[in-house]
Amino acid sequence: MFNSIYKQFPHDEWQDAAAAIQSGKLKVGDLITQEVGIEGLSGLFDLIHENKVLFCKGMMVI
């Protein structure tokens, strides 16, 4: 997968992205279309698998 490559050199893209999100330079809130607790994960996976909900990113909230 193209976005699963981790390279520390010449720079750490994952760390750069996390820092940009944390600082507010990179806004990602609109990408999160579902938020569920741990008890809702199974149901969310079912809805996504059955194409019953439009989604971009799901997030488990603790």
PyMOL commands that set and color helices and strands:
alter all, ss='L'
color gray80, all
select helices_A, chain A and resi 2-4+13-23+29-31+38-49
alter helices_A, ss='H'
color red, helices_A
select strands_A, chain A and resi 32-36+57-60
alter strands_A, ss='S'
color yellow, strands_A
deselect
rebuild
show_as cartoon
